[in-house]
């Protein structure tokens, strides 16, 4: 894993940067798909986790969450409006997406999600996780949250933006795909909110980290004129 900022480690994924998990201190944020479990477990080794949190409860972020919480005996923390999906696990969350019969969500619904796990703490705006503050950023999911550290302007943005085309894996800023985003208009509000923070470092669910707050803002502003 690589340290992206003090106390912020990005775990190695395959393909690189495609599906990201982070350690904020001793809190694991997101767990990839259920197929990522061996790689994730190898990197986490014998360390102690104080908690495992999600940016949101889609299968490419919660796939190994049950396994992580069992193995590390740590509590599961999830944005309040995503708790039901995180506890149910499995394919149910994909049935609520805008085009559940579209071949890509259907394929992902079989490949990615892991079993659900009981949520010990519902995360809300202003809560503290490690030395980050929880921001409610709904749209891509109802309970999507981001993690913000004001002192050095580090943002864990989840899927409010992606810094990779998730179909081709080519680098670049994008909105999350509509087929996985129940409320794209609300997600745009969340994008504006996060871009306005001018994060010195933005870490994404998909794509390499970005150290360019102006680019994040310019990208968000350009959307308005489309
Ligand atoms: Zn995702």
Boltz pocket constraint, residues with backbone or C-beta under 6 A from the ligand:
constraints:
  - pocket:
      binder: B
      contacts: [[A, 58], [A, 60], [A, 61], [A, 159], [A, 205], [A, 206]]
      max_distance: 6.0
